[in-house]
């Protein structure tokens, strides 16, 4: 009974998943954030989902940052080789 009241007052689970994704993409309002945090505090399923979303997001950010570093290093080596070949021909 208490669980149903909380979900009705705060927000139902199907809306919370959307709010979690929205929070990941951009900043949400104070009221939305409060409702989200209250729901996550009360609902173990949504809390688990939120943790998994954060974990996946962090892993993807790390992977993207590693790829950018590799691309920068490749770019540096290509630029150096082009400079060297340019000066050899002069």
Secondary structure, DSSP 8 states (H G I E B T S, - for coil): -HHHHHHHHT--HHHHHHHHHHHHHS---HHHHHHHHHHHHH-HHHHHHHHHHHHHHHHHHHHHHHHHHHHHHHHHHHHHHHHHHHHHH-
